[in-house]
Amino acid sequence: MTSYELVVSVNVAVAVMVVISTVVVNSLITVEAVENEKIAELALARLEDIVLHAAAEAPLVVEVNLAEVVFRPVEVEVNESAMAVRVRGIFATAVRSSKLPSYLRFNYTGLLPSRSLLYFTKLGGTVVVNVRRGG
């Protein structure tokens, strides 16, 4: 085997390895993005379920531990009329949000603490949710 043939075969091998590693990395990024989207959807659905059921039972105090809602760390941001869940990953971040029903509003704006107490109170035809850091 001549030195030219050796150099060409090494270059071809390196090119094949680069292509394979690119495919693997792209696959990992895609899998993480899909996983984060599914986790965000699941967390949002569970939190909506908790909030809507508690609002129906108001007045009520509910302790929410985000670590028990889903198995991955999530950020939950609320304002008066909407709720959003953000799941961060190494390569991809997923955000899912929803509007709250007109009879329900949060008296809080910002990220929910990982452990929080939600105080549901009826005021007329509206259910107001006050948030306190849980213990």
VOGU-3710 file (C-alpha; in Angstrom, 3 decimals, decimal comma):
1> mtsyelvvsv> 0,000/0,000/0,000  1,474/3,316/-1,011  1,492/6,338/1,223  -1,065/8,017/-1,050  -3,517/5,111/-0,650  -2,961/5,149/3,099  -3,699/8,886/3,346  -6,831/8,518/1,219  -8,140/5,596/3,280  -7,500/7,472/6,552
11> nvavavmvvi> -9,301/10,551/5,189  -12,262/8,430/4,099  -12,395/6,790/7,538  -12,325/10,204/9,248  -15,078/11,500/6,954  -17,248/8,463/7,744  -16,695/8,985/11,485  -17,647/12,674/11,186  -20,855/11,788/9,344  -21,755/9,123/11,904
21> stvvvnslit> -21,079/11,464/14,839  -23,174/14,203/13,199  -26,094/11,805/12,777  -25,787/10,631/16,391  -25,637/14,179/17,800  -28,613/15,301/15,693  -30,563/12,268/16,878  -29,765/13,050/20,516  -30,857/16,668/20,090  -34,114/15,600/18,444
31> veavenekia> -34,843/12,999/21,116  -34,191/15,537/23,883  -36,437/18,117/22,210  -39,301/15,627/21,885  -38,796/14,422/25,463  -38,841/17,995/26,810  -42,013/18,783/24,834  -43,792/15,726/26,245  -42,655/16,532/29,797  -43,847/20,139/29,429
41> elalarledi> -47,244/18,953/28,153  -47,558/16,446/30,996  -46,556/18,984/33,665  -48,962/21,597/32,294  -51,820/19,086/32,167  -51,170/17,948/35,743  -50,923/21,505/37,076  -54,079/22,552/35,227  -55,824/19,531/36,720  -54,686/20,463/40,244
51> vlhaaaeapl> -55,650/24,126/39,857  -59,037/23,530/38,219  -60,097/20,849/40,712  -58,982/22,983/43,654  -60,803/26,016/42,222  -64,003/23,980/42,124  -63,560/23,160/45,827  -62,610/26,701/46,955  -61,974/27,861/49,666  -59,043/25,479/49,890
61> vvevnlaevv> -55,287/25,369/50,501  -53,202/23,095/48,273  -49,528/22,309/48,758  -47,787/21,866/45,408  -44,345/20,315/45,146  -43,104/20,599/41,562  -40,770/17,630/42,098  -43,871/15,467/42,578  -45,643/16,794/39,482  -43,060/15,419/37,027
71> frpvevevne> -39,753/13,621/37,399  -37,660/16,383/35,776  -37,037/19,915/37,014  -39,523/22,344/35,474  -40,164/26,055/35,763  -43,762/27,153/36,148  -44,524/30,780/35,444  -47,923/32,240/36,216  -49,576/35,582/35,859  -53,123/36,703/36,438
81> samavrvrgi> -54,635/34,844/33,500  -52,092/32,321/32,163  -49,760/29,531/33,179  -46,591/28,397/31,358  -44,291/25,428/31,934  -40,668/25,497/30,770  -38,452/22,411/30,625  -34,777/23,089/30,027  -32,372/20,557/28,604  -28,772/20,555/27,470
91> fatavrsskl> -29,650/21,153/23,819  -33,359/22,003/23,753  -35,891/23,940/25,790  -39,637/23,347/25,594  -42,362/25,767/26,674  -46,064/25,019/26,931  -48,640/27,538/28,107  -52,367/27,891/28,538  -54,869/30,549/29,459  -56,793/30,121/32,669
101> psylrfnytg> -60,607/30,124/32,621  -62,207/33,537/33,099  -63,504/32,629/36,580  -59,975/31,866/37,844  -57,074/34,256/38,364  -53,724/34,165/40,127  -52,889/36,985/42,513  -49,229/36,322/41,697  -46,843/36,966/38,832  -43,587/35,109/38,289
111> llpsrsllyf> -42,048/31,692/38,790  -43,795/29,410/41,252  -41,490/28,247/44,046  -40,639/24,552/43,832  -42,700/24,011/46,992  -45,616/26,378/47,322  -48,957/26,741/49,023  -51,852/27,786/46,812  -54,704/29,495/48,661  -57,943/29,303/46,661
121> tklggtvvvn> -60,539/31,894/47,711  -63,925/32,695/46,181  -64,660/36,370/45,652  -68,051/36,733/44,020  -67,973/34,597/40,900  -64,177/34,578/40,702  -61,703/32,213/42,332  -58,491/33,991/43,351  -55,300/32,006/43,919  -52,741/33,447/46,329
131> vrrgg> -49,287/31,869/46,364  -46,981/31,445/49,355  -43,653/29,658/49,558  -44,240/26,215/51,085  -42,255/24,720/53,929
//
